[in-house]
């Protein structure tokens, strides 16, 4: 889920899908790919700080990239989307899946 050509249309579609497929609040899995950079990985973790998130970092085979998986209970589709937007705004070069 890297930044699409029309982000607002993309987020509108995502919100509709989230509303149709889950009962809220629910556990949600975020997945991000970022260059292996301690500061970038910490920025992502800090965005989910104080939410009771379980965060798992897995470096790629060559160590150039790191996959960041975050399991966290979210209150609503809007809350999920707001976190995606916050990560995209604060962490340069992040790829959202």
PyMOL commands that set and color helices and strands:
alter all, ss='L'
color gray80, all
select helices_A, chain A and resi 7-21+38-47+77-90
alter helices_A, ss='H'
color red, helices_A
select strands_A, chain A and resi 26-35+54-59+65-74+95-96
alter strands_A, ss='S'
color yellow, strands_A
deselect
rebuild
show_as cartoon
